[in-house]
Amino acid sequence: MTGPAVTVIAADYFHSYSVVGLLAVVGVLFVAVAFGAGRLLRPVVPTQEKFLTYECGVDPVGEGWAHTQIRYYVYAFLYVIFAVDSIFLFPWATVFAAPGYGATTLVEMFVFLGFLAVGLLYAYKKGVLTWT
């Protein structure tokens, strides 16, 4: 396959990439112009108050260290584990419906759910799931 047909295919191929490249250049220029305009238009008046630590509209009092309950992090971690589980279930259901993949994907999903069940059992045995 040589000649004009190859030239047309190559031209279409590079035209697609040139559109993506042009869009990337326009995006970078847009961001650069926005930052440049912000730098030119903003007022620059440094004062002593602007250099103070600021948190939620209130001046901070005391030390920066605070005691935090670890149980909230554990529940958040468990939530993330099961959220990842649900993210894997949707593509699995799509592949499971395809012909020829039913038994293989079913076994793989039960292995995956087995790992999650072991993790949940471990969390239960450690007493993580009891609210104190």
Summary of the structure (lengths in Angstrom):
residues: 132
radius of gyration: 28.2
end to end distance: 73.5
largest distance: 77.5
contacts: 225
relative contact order: 0.05
helix: 69%
strand: 2%
